[in-house]
Amino acid sequence: MKGVYCLVTELKEKRDIPVGGLDVLEFSEGFYVYVGSALNSLEARVGRHLRKEKKRFWHIDYLLEHAAIVDVLYAETSRRAECELAAEINRELEPVQGFGCSDCNCNAHLFHSSSLDEAIVTVEEAFNDTGLASNTMVFKASV
Protein backbone atom coordinates (compact mmCIF):
# COMPACT_ATOMS: atom_id res chain seq x y z
CA MET A 1 0.00 0.00 0.00
CA LYS A 2 1.23 3.51 -0.87
CA GLY A 3 0.29 6.53 1.16
CA VAL A 4 0.85 9.47 3.45
CA TYR A 5 0.74 9.40 7.24
CA CYS A 6 0.86 11.50 10.38
CA LEU A 7 2.41 10.21 13.58
CA VAL A 8 0.98 11.87 16.67
CA THR A 9 3.51 11.60 19.47
CA GLU A 10 3.69 12.68 23.08
CA LEU A 11 6.77 14.09 24.77
CA LYS A 12 6.14 14.11 28.51
CA GLU A 13 8.84 16.62 29.45
CA LYS A 14 10.88 19.38 27.87
CA ARG A 15 14.12 18.05 26.36
CA ASP A 16 17.09 19.11 24.31
CA ILE A 17 17.58 16.40 21.69
CA PRO A 18 20.41 16.10 19.15
CA VAL A 19 18.77 15.53 15.75
CA GLY A 20 21.18 14.39 13.07
CA GLY A 21 22.32 17.25 10.90
CA LEU A 22 20.05 19.74 12.68
CA ASP A 23 22.22 19.92 15.81
CA VAL A 24 20.53 20.00 19.24
CA LEU A 25 16.89 21.11 19.21
CA GLU A 26 14.81 22.17 22.19
CA PHE A 27 11.49 20.33 22.37
CA SER A 28 8.74 21.54 24.68
CA GLU A 29 6.58 18.98 26.40
CA GLY A 30 3.37 18.23 24.55
CA PHE A 31 2.27 16.58 21.36
CA TYR A 32 4.07 16.49 18.04
CA VAL A 33 2.66 15.65 14.62
CA TYR A 34 5.11 14.25 12.08
CA VAL A 35 4.08 14.10 8.43
CA GLY A 36 5.61 11.41 6.25
CA SER A 37 4.97 9.42 3.12
CA ALA A 38 5.67 5.94 1.91
CA LEU A 39 5.24 5.40 -1.78
CA ASN A 40 6.63 1.85 -1.60
CA SER A 41 5.18 0.28 1.55
CA LEU A 42 3.14 2.30 4.00
CA GLU A 43 2.76 -0.68 6.34
CA ALA A 44 6.52 -1.24 6.54
CA ARG A 45 7.29 2.46 7.10
CA VAL A 46 4.76 2.89 9.90
CA GLY A 47 5.83 -0.45 11.38
CA ARG A 48 9.42 0.78 11.47
CA HIS A 49 8.38 3.92 13.31
CA LEU A 50 6.51 1.81 15.88
CA ARG A 51 9.54 -0.41 16.59
CA LYS A 52 11.67 0.58 19.57
CA GLU A 53 14.92 -0.89 18.23
CA LYS A 54 16.15 0.65 14.99
CA LYS A 55 19.04 2.60 13.56
CA ARG A 56 18.52 6.34 13.48
CA PHE A 57 18.07 7.39 9.88
CA TRP A 58 15.32 10.03 9.67
CA HIS A 59 14.94 13.09 11.90
CA ILE A 60 11.87 11.51 13.51
CA ASP A 61 13.99 8.58 14.75
CA TYR A 62 15.80 10.94 17.14
CA LEU A 63 12.55 12.30 18.61
CA LEU A 64 11.02 8.83 18.92
CA GLU A 65 13.80 7.81 21.30
CA HIS A 66 12.11 10.16 23.81
CA ALA A 67 8.48 10.48 22.63
CA ALA A 68 5.75 7.85 22.39
CA ILE A 69 3.49 7.41 19.35
CA VAL A 70 -0.12 7.72 20.49
CA ASP A 71 -1.92 7.76 17.12
CA VAL A 72 -1.18 7.17 13.47
CA LEU A 73 -3.49 8.65 10.87
CA TYR A 74 -2.87 7.63 7.30
CA ALA A 75 -4.40 7.67 3.84
CA GLU A 76 -3.83 5.26 1.03
CA THR A 77 -2.80 7.23 -2.06
CA SER A 78 -0.24 7.17 -4.82
CA ARG A 79 -0.35 10.98 -4.90
CA ARG A 80 2.66 12.83 -3.48
CA ALA A 81 0.67 14.62 -0.79
CA GLU A 82 3.18 14.83 2.09
CA CYS A 83 4.13 18.48 1.57
CA GLU A 84 0.54 19.52 0.91
CA LEU A 85 -0.54 17.86 4.16
CA ALA A 86 2.34 19.50 6.06
CA ALA A 87 1.37 22.92 4.66
CA GLU A 88 -2.19 22.49 5.95
CA ILE A 89 -1.00 21.46 9.43
CA ASN A 90 1.46 24.37 9.42
CA ARG A 91 -1.54 26.76 9.31
CA GLU A 92 -2.64 25.65 12.79
CA LEU A 93 0.28 24.13 14.70
CA GLU A 94 3.74 25.42 15.58
CA PRO A 95 6.39 24.11 13.14
CA VAL A 96 9.75 22.75 14.25
CA GLN A 97 11.84 24.55 11.64
CA GLY A 98 13.79 22.30 9.28
CA PHE A 99 12.62 19.04 10.87
CA GLY A 100 11.81 16.23 8.46
CA CYS A 101 11.99 18.30 5.31
CA SER A 102 15.60 18.06 4.12
CA ASP A 103 14.42 16.66 0.76
CA CYS A 104 11.79 19.31 -0.06
CA ASN A 105 11.14 23.06 0.17
CA CYS A 106 8.83 22.95 3.20
CA ASN A 107 9.80 24.74 6.40
CA ALA A 108 8.85 21.72 8.55
CA HIS A 109 7.24 18.29 8.63
CA LEU A 110 6.99 18.28 12.45
CA PHE A 111 4.54 20.42 14.40
CA HIS A 112 3.94 21.03 18.10
CA SER A 113 0.68 21.28 20.03
CA SER A 114 0.09 21.47 23.77
CA SER A 115 -3.18 19.55 23.33
CA LEU A 116 -3.82 16.06 21.96
CA ASP A 117 -7.31 17.08 20.84
CA GLU A 118 -5.94 20.07 18.93
CA ALA A 119 -3.31 17.88 17.25
CA ILE A 120 -5.85 15.23 16.17
CA VAL A 121 -8.45 17.73 14.96
CA THR A 122 -5.80 19.64 12.98
CA VAL A 123 -4.59 16.45 11.30
CA GLU A 124 -8.14 15.32 10.48
CA GLU A 125 -8.91 18.74 8.98
CA ALA A 126 -5.67 18.61 6.96
CA PHE A 127 -6.62 15.23 5.50
CA ASN A 128 -10.03 16.69 4.66
CA ASP A 129 -8.63 19.90 3.13
CA THR A 130 -6.21 17.95 0.92
CA GLY A 131 -8.97 15.66 -0.37
CA LEU A 132 -7.56 12.59 1.40
CA ALA A 133 -10.26 12.29 4.08
CA SER A 134 -12.24 9.55 2.33
CA ASN A 135 -9.13 7.34 2.42
CA THR A 136 -8.03 8.23 5.96
CA MET A 137 -7.66 5.51 8.58
CA VAL A 138 -6.69 5.83 12.22
CA PHE A 139 -4.50 3.44 14.14
CA LYS A 140 -4.38 3.81 17.91
CA ALA A 141 -0.93 2.95 19.17
CA SER A 142 -0.89 1.07 22.45
CA VAL A 143 1.45 2.76 24.89
C-alpha positions in Angstrom: 0.0 0.0 0.0 1.2 3.5 -0.9 0.3 6.5 1.2 0.9 9.5 3.5 0.7 9.4 7.2 0.9 11.5 10.4 2.4 10.2 13.6 1.0 11.9 16.7 3.5 11.6 19.5 3.7 12.7 23.1 6.8 14.1 24.8 6.1 14.1 28.5 8.8 16.6 29.4 10.9 19.4 27.9 14.1 18.0 26.4 17.1 19.1 24.3 17.6 16.4 21.7 20.4 16.1 19.2 18.8 15.5 15.8 21.2 14.4 13.1 22.3 17.3 10.9 20.0 19.7 12.7 22.2 19.9 15.8 20.5 20.0 19.2 16.9 21.1 19.2 14.8 22.2 22.2 11.5 20.3 22.4 8.7 21.5 24.7 6.6 19.0 26.4 3.4 18.2 24.6 2.3 16.6 21.4 4.1 16.5 18.0 2.7 15.6 14.6 5.1 14.3 12.1 4.1 14.1 8.4 5.6 11.4 6.3 5.0 9.4 3.1 5.7 5.9 1.9 5.2 5.4 -1.8 6.6 1.9 -1.6 5.2 0.3 1.5 3.1 2.3 4.0 2.8 -0.7 6.3 6.5 -1.2 6.5 7.3 2.5 7.1 4.8 2.9 9.9 5.8 -0.5 11.4 9.4 0.8 11.5 8.4 3.9 13.3 6.5 1.8 15.9 9.5 -0.4 16.6 11.7 0.6 19.6 14.9 -0.9 18.2 16.2 0.6 15.0 19.0 2.6 13.6 18.5 6.3 13.5 18.1 7.4 9.9 15.3 10.0 9.7 14.9 13.1 11.9 11.9 11.5 13.5 14.0 8.6 14.8 15.8 10.9 17.1 12.6 12.3 18.6 11.0 8.8 18.9 13.8 7.8 21.3 12.1 10.2 23.8 8.5 10.5 22.6 5.7 7.9 22.4 3.5 7.4 19.4 -0.1 7.7 20.5 -1.9 7.8 17.1 -1.2 7.2 13.5 -3.5 8.7 10.9 -2.9 7.6 7.3 -4.4 7.7 3.8 -3.8 5.3 1.0 -2.8 7.2 -2.1 -0.2 7.2 -4.8 -0.3 11.0 -4.9 2.7 12.8 -3.5 0.7 14.6 -0.8 3.2 14.8 2.1 4.1 18.5 1.6 0.5 19.5 0.9 -0.5 17.9 4.2 2.3 19.5 6.1 1.4 22.9 4.7 -2.2 22.5 6.0 -1.0 21.5 9.4 1.5 24.4 9.4 -1.5 26.8 9.3 -2.6 25.7 12.8 0.3 24.1 14.7 3.7 25.4 15.6 6.4 24.1 13.1 9.8 22.7 14.3 11.8 24.6 11.6 13.8 22.3 9.3 12.6 19.0 10.9 11.8 16.2 8.5 12.0 18.3 5.3 15.6 18.1 4.1 14.4 16.7 0.8 11.8 19.3 -0.1 11.1 23.1 0.2 8.8 22.9 3.2 9.8 24.7 6.4 8.8 21.7 8.6 7.2 18.3 8.6 7.0 18.3 12.4 4.5 20.4 14.4 3.9 21.0 18.1 0.7 21.3 20.0 0.1 21.5 23.8 -3.2 19.5 23.3 -3.8 16.1 22.0 -7.3 17.1 20.8 -5.9 20.1 18.9 -3.3 17.9 17.3 -5.8 15.2 16.2 -8.5 17.7 15.0 -5.8 19.6 13.0 -4.6 16.4 11.3 -8.1 15.3 10.5 -8.9 18.7 9.0 -5.7 18.6 7.0 -6.6 15.2 5.5 -10.0 16.7 4.7 -8.6 19.9 3.1 -6.2 17.9 0.9 -9.0 15.7 -0.4 -7.6 12.6 1.4 -10.3 12.3 4.1 -12.2 9.6 2.3 -9.1 7.3 2.4 -8.0 8.2 6.0 -7.7 5.5 8.6 -6.7 5.8 12.2 -4.5 3.4 14.1 -4.4 3.8 17.9 -0.9 2.9 19.2 -0.9 1.1 22.5 1.4 2.8 24.9 
